[in-house]
Amino acid sequence: MHEKERFVQRGGVFGLDDVVGDFDASGVEAVRGIADMIRTQARESVRSAMALAGSAAQSKFQLFPGDCDFFERVHIQAPTREDAVEILAATMIESVARTFTNPHLQFVEMKLGLYPAAYSREQEPVSQGSPITWGLEEIDVRVVRVVDATGESHRLRMHEVAMDPGFVKLDWVFADRDRDRVVPVSKVIDATWEAPDGSIVALDGVLDSFYQEVYLDPESQIDVQRLVQHVSPDGLENYLEQIAGEIARYSTEGHENYGKVAKRLYNITRILRRDADASYLRQLFDDPPARLYQVGGTMHALSEAIRADRLDRETIVAQLAALEGTIADCYSGEDREEILDLVRRLPEMDEDELIAAADRIAVASNVQVSSYFQQKIAESPGLTSVYDLILKEAPGHQP
């Protein structure tokens, strides 16, 4: 059945039936409030549709998401592809500028364009084809400075590298005073260009499929359904291959993150109608150890907020107290007291110490939550059979 035939509206949102079924619509107005802060503003020949993605879109059972992920389809009508890319870059810069004065949002970075070769940037290596990250200073001058292997300096100009947009994304930290929390907020953009002849292409070469999004504005459904018609007939197969690749990556030694594996296994078992396996996974996210899944995202947001000293201090203090409570209740490692002490001292640390402590807390929590999900996956014969088959068929996977 084609994707467009399964779109439903429920609770003021729309999306594929199974995806909307995982979303708790009781909090949709609060989510829309954040979306309104970061959405692409309407302008001539530009339409957009905002959606939740990731764990934020599965709020009925992922009660402790690590961040708030948005997904935005930006559709641009323009005479040429080059014009469309320039418009995309302009709308992203406008989003950064518009949120800059918002007292509840702190800009972190923008991703647009791909490195055309391997370079060193601020003495850190960057590989050819990897996404280019832009901070406020680089956005202001529209230039990223890099050094090649011979030591020669180069200026990568935004209007040039953006012609191969790659992975397009904006990141902020949000201080939610109503809920006393500090959370990472991201917006991935899937941009399409409509030529004068009516043809539609994705600016990054691939029109993303529709298997994870909960769209927040019912009036945008007509635009989204129009785009669905241009998704490859192999969209479901490609999506499953993508998710399988991510499962293999997060199962590889040195990169283990079985919380992410469990989330992606849930998406696959739901699509394959393995209801018993999907139900088993949903229940895991209700267990106390699953609360540690949010620690990594919380630490990223807190470290950015503390370093900048820009967001509401009372909200930051409340989030620190909540984080300490989560670790005290759910973390069981022998270094528990050490981790708790680091949390308490975060506001007093200098920048280098803060970055190191945040990483230490996030890694320790991830090790425990990853071990928990790995054990629970192994305890389910049905789920293990799906998992083993995925790893067996994943290209290049090394156990």
The 8 nearest C-alpha neighbors of each residue, nearest first, counted from 0:
[[1, 2, 4, 5, 3, 235, 232, 6],
 [2, 0, 3, 4, 5, 232, 227, 228],
 [1, 3, 4, 5, 0, 6, 227, 15],
 [2, 4, 5, 1, 6, 224, 227, 228],
 [5, 3, 2, 1, 6, 0, 7, 15],
 [4, 6, 3, 15, 2, 16, 7, 1],
 [7, 5, 15, 14, 3, 4, 16, 13],
 [6, 8, 13, 16, 14, 15, 5, 9],
 [9, 7, 13, 12, 11, 14, 10, 6],
 [8, 10, 11, 12, 13, 7, 19, 24],
 [11, 9, 24, 12, 8, 25, 13, 27],
 [10, 12, 9, 8, 217, 13, 215, 24],
 [13, 11, 215, 9, 8, 214, 10, 217],
 [14, 12, 8, 214, 7, 213, 9, 217],
 [15, 13, 6, 213, 7, 19, 214, 16],
 [14, 16, 6, 18, 5, 17, 7, 19],
 [15, 17, 19, 18, 7, 5, 6, 20],
 [18, 16, 20, 19, 15, 21, 269, 14],
 [17, 19, 20, 15, 21, 16, 211, 14],
 [18, 20, 22, 16, 21, 17, 14, 213],
 [19, 21, 17, 18, 22, 16, 23, 59],
 [22, 20, 57, 19, 59, 18, 58, 23],
 [23, 21, 57, 58, 19, 59, 56, 20],
 [24, 22, 59, 58, 25, 26, 21, 57],
 [23, 25, 27, 26, 10, 22, 11, 12],
 [26, 24, 23, 27, 28, 10, 22, 29],
 [27, 25, 24, 28, 29, 30, 23, 31],
 [26, 28, 30, 24, 29, 25, 31, 215],
 [29, 27, 31, 30, 26, 32, 25, 24],
 [30, 28, 32, 31, 27, 26, 33, 34],
 [31, 29, 27, 32, 33, 28, 34, 26],
 [32, 30, 34, 28, 33, 29, 35, 27],
 [31, 33, 29, 35, 30, 34, 28, 36],
 [34, 32, 36, 30, 31, 35, 29, 37],
 [33, 35, 31, 36, 37, 32, 38, 30],
 [36, 34, 32, 33, 38, 37, 31, 39],
 [37, 35, 33, 34, 38, 32, 98, 97],
 [36, 38, 34, 35, 94, 39, 33, 98],
 [39, 37, 35, 34, 36, 40, 49, 94],
 [40, 38, 90, 94, 41, 37, 47, 91],
 [39, 41, 38, 42, 90, 94, 47, 93],
 [42, 40, 45, 46, 39, 43, 47, 44],
 [43, 41, 45, 44, 40, 46, 39, 90],
 [42, 44, 45, 41, 46, 76, 75, 77],
 [43, 45, 76, 75, 42, 46, 77, 74],
 [46, 44, 75, 42, 43, 74, 41, 76],
 [47, 45, 74, 73, 41, 75, 44, 48],
 [46, 48, 73, 72, 74, 71, 49, 39],
 [47, 49, 72, 71, 219, 50, 73, 216],
 [50, 48, 71, 214, 70, 215, 47, 72],
 [51, 49, 214, 70, 213, 215, 212, 69],
 [50, 52, 69, 213, 56, 212, 70, 68],
 [51, 53, 212, 56, 68, 69, 211, 55],
 [54, 52, 55, 56, 68, 211, 57, 51],
 [53, 55, 57, 56, 64, 61, 52, 58],
 [54, 56, 57, 53, 58, 67, 52, 51],
 [55, 57, 52, 51, 54, 22, 53, 58],
 [58, 56, 21, 22, 54, 55, 59, 61],
 [57, 59, 61, 22, 60, 23, 55, 56],
 [60, 58, 23, 22, 21, 57, 61, 62],
 [59, 61, 58, 62, 281, 57, 284, 285],
 [62, 60, 58, 63, 284, 57, 64, 54],
 [61, 63, 60, 58, 64, 59, 285, 284],
 [62, 64, 290, 61, 293, 65, 292, 289],
 [65, 63, 293, 66, 54, 61, 62, 55],
 [293, 64, 66, 296, 292, 297, 63, 294],
 [67, 65, 183, 64, 296, 182, 68, 184],
 [66, 68, 184, 55, 183, 185, 69, 182],
 [69, 67, 185, 52, 184, 51, 186, 66],
 [70, 68, 51, 186, 52, 50, 185, 187],
 [69, 71, 187, 50, 186, 51, 188, 49],
 [72, 70, 49, 188, 48, 50, 73, 187],
 [71, 73, 189, 48, 47, 190, 188, 74],
 [72, 74, 47, 190, 46, 71, 189, 191],
 [75, 73, 191, 46, 45, 190, 47, 192],
 [76, 74, 45, 192, 44, 193, 83, 191],
 [75, 77, 193, 44, 192, 194, 45, 74],
 [76, 78, 83, 79, 82, 194, 75, 193],
 [77, 79, 195, 194, 82, 80, 76, 83],
 [80, 78, 82, 81, 77, 83, 194, 195],
 [79, 81, 83, 82, 84, 192, 77, 78],
 [82, 80, 84, 79, 83, 85, 162, 78],
 [81, 83, 85, 79, 80, 84, 77, 86],
 [84, 82, 80, 86, 81, 85, 77, 75],
 [85, 83, 87, 81, 86, 82, 162, 88],
 [86, 84, 82, 88, 87, 83, 89, 81],
 [85, 87, 89, 83, 84, 88, 90, 82],
 [86, 88, 84, 90, 85, 89, 83, 91],
 [89, 87, 91, 85, 86, 90, 84, 92],
 [88, 90, 86, 92, 87, 91, 93, 85],
 [91, 89, 93, 87, 92, 88, 86, 94],
 [92, 90, 94, 88, 93, 89, 87, 95],
 [91, 93, 95, 89, 94, 90, 96, 88],
 [92, 94, 90, 96, 91, 95, 97, 89],
 [95, 93, 91, 97, 92, 96, 37, 98],
 [94, 96, 92, 98, 93, 97, 99, 91],
 [97, 95, 93, 99, 94, 98, 92, 100],
 [98, 96, 94, 95, 99, 93, 100, 101],
 [97, 99, 101, 95, 96, 100, 94, 104],
 [100, 98, 96, 101, 97, 95, 106, 105],
 [99, 101, 98, 102, 97, 96, 104, 103],
 [100, 102, 98, 103, 104, 99, 97, 105],
 [103, 101, 104, 100, 310, 311, 309, 105],
 [102, 104, 174, 101, 173, 310, 105, 175],
 [105, 103, 173, 101, 172, 102, 171, 106],
 [104, 106, 172, 171, 107, 173, 103, 99],
 [105, 107, 171, 108, 170, 104, 172, 99],
 [108, 106, 171, 170, 105, 172, 134, 109],
 [109, 107, 134, 170, 133, 169, 106, 132],
 [108, 110, 169, 133, 132, 168, 170, 111],
 [111, 109, 132, 168, 167, 131, 133, 130],
 [110, 112, 167, 164, 131, 161, 109, 130],
 [113, 111, 164, 161, 160, 165, 163, 131],
 [114, 112, 130, 128, 129, 131, 165, 115],
 [113, 115, 128, 127, 116, 129, 131, 130],
 [116, 114, 127, 113, 128, 117, 160, 129],
 [117, 115, 127, 114, 118, 126, 128, 147],
 [116, 118, 127, 126, 125, 147, 114, 115],
 [119, 117, 147, 125, 146, 124, 145, 116],
 [118, 120, 124, 146, 123, 122, 145, 125],
 [119, 121, 145, 123, 122, 124, 146, 118],
 [120, 122, 123, 119, 145, 124, 144, 146],
 [121, 123, 120, 119, 124, 146, 145, 118],
 [124, 122, 120, 119, 121, 125, 118, 145],
 [125, 123, 119, 118, 120, 122, 126, 117],
 [126, 124, 118, 119, 117, 123, 120, 127],
 [127, 125, 117, 129, 128, 118, 124, 116],
 [126, 128, 116, 117, 114, 115, 129, 125],
 [127, 129, 113, 114, 115, 126, 130, 116],
 [128, 130, 113, 127, 126, 114, 131, 125],
 [131, 129, 113, 112, 166, 110, 132, 165],
 [132, 130, 113, 112, 110, 111, 114, 129],
 [131, 133, 110, 109, 130, 108, 111, 134],
 [134, 132, 109, 137, 108, 138, 110, 131],
 [135, 133, 108, 137, 136, 138, 109, 132],
 [134, 136, 138, 137, 139, 133, 108, 106],
 [135, 137, 139, 138, 134, 140, 133, 141],
 [138, 136, 142, 134, 139, 140, 141, 135],
 [137, 139, 141, 135, 136, 140, 133, 134],
 [138, 140, 136, 137, 141, 135, 142, 134],
 [139, 141, 137, 142, 138, 136, 143, 135],
 [142, 140, 138, 157, 137, 139, 156, 143],
 [143, 141, 156, 137, 140, 155, 157, 154],
 [144, 142, 155, 137, 154, 145, 156, 141],
 [143, 145, 154, 153, 155, 142, 120, 152],
 [146, 144, 120, 153, 119, 152, 118, 154],
 [145, 147, 152, 119, 118, 151, 150, 153],
 [146, 148, 118, 150, 149, 151, 119, 152],
 [147, 149, 150, 118, 146, 151, 119, 117],
 [150, 148, 147, 151, 146, 152, 118, 119],
 [149, 151, 147, 148, 146, 152, 119, 118],
 [150, 152, 146, 147, 149, 153, 148, 145],
 [153, 151, 146, 145, 150, 147, 154, 144],
 [154, 152, 145, 144, 146, 155, 151, 147],
 [155, 153, 144, 143, 156, 142, 145, 152],
 [156, 154, 143, 142, 144, 153, 157, 160],
 [157, 155, 142, 159, 158, 141, 154, 160],
 [156, 158, 141, 159, 160, 161, 142, 155],
 [157, 159, 161, 156, 160, 85, 162, 141],
 [160, 158, 157, 156, 161, 162, 155, 163],
 [161, 159, 112, 162, 157, 158, 163, 113],
 [162, 160, 112, 164, 163, 159, 158, 157],
 [161, 163, 160, 164, 159, 84, 81, 158],
 [162, 164, 161, 112, 165, 160, 113, 203],
 [165, 163, 112, 161, 111, 203, 162, 166],
 [166, 164, 112, 203, 163, 113, 167, 130],
 [165, 167, 130, 164, 168, 111, 110, 112],
 [168, 166, 111, 110, 188, 187, 165, 164],
 [167, 169, 187, 110, 186, 109, 188, 166],
 [168, 170, 109, 186, 185, 108, 110, 187],
 [171, 169, 185, 107, 108, 184, 106, 109],
 [170, 172, 106, 107, 184, 105, 183, 185],
 [171, 173, 183, 105, 300, 184, 104, 182],
 [174, 172, 104, 182, 103, 181, 175, 183],
 [173, 175, 181, 103, 176, 180, 314, 310],
 [176, 174, 180, 177, 178, 179, 173, 181],
 [175, 177, 179, 178, 314, 174, 180, 311],
 [176, 178, 175, 179, 180, 314, 174, 29],
 [177, 179, 176, 180, 175, 314, 181, 174],
 [180, 178, 176, 314, 317, 175, 177, 318],
 [179, 181, 318, 175, 178, 314, 174, 182],
 [180, 182, 174, 173, 175, 318, 300, 315],
 [183, 181, 173, 300, 66, 172, 297, 184],
 [184, 182, 172, 66, 300, 171, 67, 173],
 [185, 183, 67, 171, 172, 170, 68, 66],
 [186, 184, 170, 68, 169, 69, 171, 67],
 [185, 187, 69, 169, 70, 168, 68, 188],
 [188, 186, 168, 70, 167, 71, 69, 185],
 [189, 187, 71, 167, 168, 72, 70, 190],
 [188, 190, 72, 73, 71, 187, 191, 207],
 [189, 191, 73, 202, 74, 72, 201, 188],
 [192, 190, 201, 74, 202, 200, 75, 73],
 [193, 191, 75, 200, 199, 76, 74, 83],
 [192, 194, 199, 76, 198, 197, 75, 77],
 [193, 195, 196, 197, 198, 78, 77, 76],
 [196, 194, 197, 78, 193, 77, 198, 76],
 [195, 197, 194, 198, 193, 199, 78, 76],
 [198, 196, 194, 195, 193, 199, 76, 192],
 [199, 197, 194, 193, 196, 200, 195, 192],
 [198, 200, 193, 192, 197, 194, 191, 201],
 [201, 199, 192, 191, 202, 193, 198, 204],
 [200, 202, 191, 204, 206, 203, 205, 190],
 [201, 203, 191, 204, 190, 200, 192, 164],
 [204, 202, 201, 165, 164, 205, 163, 190],
 [203, 205, 201, 202, 206, 200, 165, 163],
 [206, 204, 201, 203, 207, 202, 200, 230],
 [205, 207, 201, 230, 208, 204, 189, 200],
 [208, 206, 205, 209, 189, 230, 234, 201],
 [207, 209, 234, 210, 206, 230, 238, 235],
 [210, 208, 211, 212, 207, 2, 15, 227],
 [209, 211, 208, 212, 15, 18, 238, 235],
 [212, 210, 52, 209, 18, 53, 213, 56],
 [213, 211, 52, 51, 50, 214, 209, 210],
 [212, 214, 50, 51, 14, 13, 19, 56],
 [215, 213, 50, 13, 12, 49, 216, 14],
 [214, 216, 12, 50, 49, 213, 217, 31],
 [215, 217, 218, 219, 214, 12, 49, 48],
 [218, 216, 219, 220, 12, 13, 215, 11],
 [217, 219, 216, 220, 221, 222, 48, 215],
 [220, 218, 217, 222, 221, 216, 48, 223],
 [221, 219, 223, 222, 217, 218, 224, 13],
 [220, 222, 224, 219, 223, 225, 218, 217],
 [223, 221, 225, 220, 219, 224, 226, 48],
 [224, 222, 220, 226, 225, 221, 227, 219],
 [225, 223, 227, 221, 226, 222, 3, 220],
 [224, 226, 222, 223, 227, 228, 221, 229],
 [225, 227, 223, 228, 224, 229, 222, 230],
 [228, 226, 224, 229, 230, 225, 3, 223],
 [227, 229, 226, 230, 225, 224, 3, 231],
 [230, 228, 227, 226, 231, 199, 225, 206],
 [231, 229, 227, 228, 206, 234, 232, 208],
 [230, 232, 234, 233, 229, 206, 228, 208],
 [233, 231, 234, 230, 235, 1, 229, 236],
 [232, 234, 231, 236, 235, 237, 230, 238],
 [235, 233, 231, 237, 232, 236, 208, 238],
 [236, 234, 238, 237, 233, 239, 208, 232],
 [235, 237, 239, 233, 238, 234, 240, 241],
 [238, 236, 240, 234, 235, 239, 233, 241],
 [237, 239, 235, 241, 240, 236, 234, 242],
 [238, 240, 242, 236, 241, 237, 243, 235],
 [241, 239, 243, 237, 238, 242, 244, 236],
 [240, 242, 238, 244, 239, 243, 237, 245],
 [241, 243, 245, 239, 244, 240, 246, 238],
 [244, 242, 240, 246, 245, 241, 389, 239],
 [245, 243, 247, 241, 242, 246, 393, 240],
 [244, 246, 248, 242, 247, 243, 249, 241],
 [247, 245, 243, 260, 249, 244, 248, 250],
 [246, 248, 250, 244, 245, 249, 390, 396],
 [249, 247, 245, 251, 250, 246, 244, 254],
 [248, 250, 255, 256, 246, 247, 254, 251],
 [251, 249, 255, 247, 248, 246, 252, 256],
 [252, 250, 248, 254, 249, 255, 398, 253],
 [253, 251, 254, 255, 250, 398, 397, 249],
 [252, 254, 255, 251, 250, 249, 256, 248],
 [255, 253, 251, 252, 249, 256, 250, 248],
 [256, 254, 249, 250, 251, 253, 252, 257],
 [257, 255, 249, 369, 258, 259, 254, 260],
 [256, 258, 369, 260, 259, 372, 373, 261],
 [257, 259, 261, 369, 260, 256, 372, 262],
 [260, 258, 262, 257, 261, 256, 263, 249],
 [261, 259, 257, 246, 263, 258, 262, 264],
 [260, 262, 264, 258, 259, 263, 257, 265],
 [263, 261, 259, 265, 264, 260, 258, 266],
 [262, 264, 266, 265, 260, 261, 242, 259],
 [263, 265, 261, 267, 266, 262, 260, 268],
 [264, 266, 262, 268, 263, 277, 267, 269],
 [267, 265, 263, 269, 264, 268, 270, 262],
 [266, 268, 264, 270, 269, 265, 271, 263],
 [269, 267, 273, 271, 265, 277, 270, 266],
 [268, 270, 272, 266, 267, 271, 277, 265],
 [269, 271, 267, 272, 268, 266, 273, 17],
 [270, 272, 268, 269, 273, 267, 274, 266],
 [273, 271, 269, 274, 270, 268, 277, 267],
 [272, 274, 268, 271, 276, 275, 269, 277],
 [273, 275, 277, 272, 276, 278, 269, 268],
 [274, 276, 278, 277, 273, 279, 381, 272],
 [275, 277, 279, 278, 274, 273, 382, 280],
 [278, 276, 274, 280, 265, 279, 268, 275],
 [277, 279, 281, 275, 280, 276, 274, 282],
 [280, 278, 276, 282, 277, 281, 275, 283],
 [281, 279, 277, 283, 282, 278, 265, 276],
 [280, 282, 278, 283, 279, 284, 60, 277],
 [281, 283, 279, 280, 285, 284, 278, 286],
 [284, 282, 280, 285, 281, 286, 279, 289],
 [283, 285, 289, 282, 286, 281, 61, 60],
 [286, 284, 283, 282, 287, 60, 289, 62],
 [285, 287, 283, 284, 289, 288, 282, 290],
 [286, 288, 289, 290, 329, 285, 291, 284],
 [289, 287, 290, 286, 329, 291, 368, 371],
 [288, 290, 291, 287, 284, 292, 286, 368],
 [291, 289, 292, 288, 63, 287, 293, 325],
 [290, 292, 289, 293, 294, 288, 364, 368],
 [291, 293, 290, 289, 294, 65, 368, 365],
 [65, 292, 294, 291, 64, 296, 295, 63],
 [293, 295, 297, 291, 296, 292, 298, 361],
 [296, 294, 361, 298, 297, 293, 299, 65],
 [297, 295, 65, 299, 298, 294, 293, 66],
 [296, 298, 294, 300, 299, 295, 182, 301],
 [299, 297, 301, 295, 300, 296, 357, 302],
 [300, 298, 296, 302, 297, 301, 303, 295],
 [301, 299, 297, 183, 303, 298, 182, 302],
 [302, 300, 304, 298, 303, 299, 305, 297],
 [301, 303, 305, 299, 304, 300, 298, 306],
 [302, 304, 300, 306, 301, 305, 307, 299],
 [305, 303, 301, 307, 302, 306, 308, 300],
 [304, 306, 308, 302, 307, 303, 301, 346],
 [307, 305, 303, 304, 308, 302, 350, 353],
 [306, 308, 309, 304, 305, 303, 310, 105],
 [309, 307, 305, 306, 304, 310, 312, 311],
 [310, 308, 307, 304, 311, 105, 102, 305],
 [311, 309, 103, 308, 312, 304, 102, 174],
 [310, 312, 314, 313, 315, 174, 309, 103],
 [313, 311, 315, 314, 316, 310, 308, 309],
 [314, 312, 316, 315, 311, 317, 179, 176],
 [315, 313, 179, 317, 312, 316, 311, 176],
 [314, 316, 312, 318, 313, 317, 319, 181],
 [317, 315, 319, 313, 314, 318, 312, 320],
 [316, 318, 314, 320, 319, 315, 179, 313],
 [319, 317, 180, 321, 315, 320, 316, 179],
 [318, 320, 322, 316, 317, 321, 323, 315],
 [321, 319, 317, 323, 318, 322, 324, 316],
 [320, 322, 318, 324, 323, 319, 325, 317],
 [323, 321, 319, 325, 324, 320, 318, 326],
 [322, 324, 320, 326, 321, 325, 327, 319],
 [325, 323, 327, 321, 322, 326, 328, 320],
 [326, 324, 322, 328, 327, 323, 329, 321],
 [325, 327, 330, 329, 323, 328, 324, 322],
 [326, 328, 324, 325, 329, 323, 330, 339],
 [329, 327, 325, 326, 324, 330, 287, 331],
 [330, 328, 326, 288, 325, 327, 287, 331],
 [329, 331, 326, 332, 327, 328, 335, 364],
 [330, 332, 335, 329, 333, 367, 334, 327],
 [333, 331, 334, 335, 330, 367, 363, 336],
 [332, 334, 335, 331, 336, 337, 330, 338],
 [333, 335, 337, 332, 336, 338, 331, 339],
 [336, 334, 338, 332, 337, 333, 339, 331],
 [337, 335, 339, 338, 334, 340, 333, 327],
 [336, 338, 340, 334, 335, 339, 341, 333],
 [339, 337, 341, 335, 336, 340, 360, 334],
 [340, 338, 336, 342, 341, 337, 335, 323],
 [339, 341, 337, 343, 342, 338, 336, 344],
 [342, 340, 338, 344, 339, 343, 345, 337],
 [341, 343, 339, 340, 345, 344, 338, 323],
 [344, 342, 340, 341, 345, 339, 323, 319],
 [343, 345, 341, 342, 347, 346, 340, 348],
 [344, 346, 342, 347, 348, 343, 353, 341],
 [347, 345, 344, 348, 305, 343, 353, 349],
 [348, 346, 345, 344, 349, 353, 343, 305],
 [349, 347, 353, 345, 352, 346, 350, 344],
 [348, 350, 352, 351, 353, 347, 306, 346],
 [349, 351, 353, 352, 354, 348, 306, 355],
 [352, 350, 354, 353, 349, 355, 348, 356],
 [353, 351, 355, 349, 354, 350, 348, 356],
 [352, 354, 350, 356, 348, 351, 355, 349],
 [355, 353, 357, 351, 352, 356, 350, 358],
 [354, 356, 352, 358, 353, 357, 359, 351],
 [357, 355, 359, 353, 358, 354, 352, 360],
 [356, 358, 354, 360, 359, 355, 298, 353],
 [357, 359, 361, 355, 356, 360, 362, 354],
 [358, 360, 356, 362, 357, 361, 363, 355],
 [361, 359, 357, 363, 358, 362, 338, 356],
 [360, 362, 295, 358, 364, 359, 363, 294],
 [363, 361, 365, 359, 364, 360, 358, 366],
 [364, 362, 366, 360, 365, 361, 359, 367],
 [365, 363, 361, 367, 366, 362, 291, 360],
 [364, 366, 362, 368, 367, 363, 369, 361],
 [367, 365, 369, 363, 364, 368, 370, 362],
 [368, 366, 370, 364, 365, 369, 371, 363],
 [367, 369, 371, 365, 370, 366, 288, 291],
 [370, 368, 257, 366, 256, 372, 258, 371],
 [371, 369, 373, 367, 368, 372, 366, 374],
 [370, 372, 368, 374, 369, 373, 367, 375],
 [373, 371, 375, 369, 374, 257, 370, 258],
 [372, 374, 370, 376, 371, 257, 375, 369],
 [375, 373, 377, 371, 372, 376, 370, 378],
 [374, 376, 372, 378, 377, 373, 371, 379],
 [375, 377, 373, 378, 374, 379, 372, 383],
 [376, 378, 374, 375, 379, 383, 373, 380],
 [379, 377, 375, 376, 374, 380, 383, 382],
 [378, 380, 382, 377, 381, 376, 383, 375],
 [381, 379, 383, 382, 384, 378, 377, 376],
 [382, 380, 384, 383, 379, 276, 385, 275],
 [381, 383, 385, 379, 384, 380, 276, 386],
 [382, 384, 386, 380, 385, 381, 377, 387],
 [383, 385, 387, 381, 382, 386, 388, 380],
 [386, 384, 382, 388, 383, 387, 389, 381],
 [385, 387, 383, 389, 388, 384, 382, 390],
 [388, 386, 390, 384, 389, 385, 383, 391],
 [387, 389, 391, 385, 386, 390, 384, 392],
 [390, 388, 386, 392, 387, 391, 243, 393],
 [391, 389, 393, 387, 388, 392, 247, 386],
 [390, 392, 388, 389, 393, 387, 396, 394],
 [391, 393, 389, 390, 394, 388, 396, 243],
 [392, 394, 390, 396, 391, 244, 389, 395],
 [395, 393, 396, 392, 244, 391, 390, 247],
 [394, 396, 397, 393, 392, 247, 244, 391],
 [395, 397, 394, 393, 247, 398, 390, 251],
 [396, 398, 395, 251, 252, 247, 390, 250],
 [397, 251, 396, 252, 250, 390, 247, 391]]
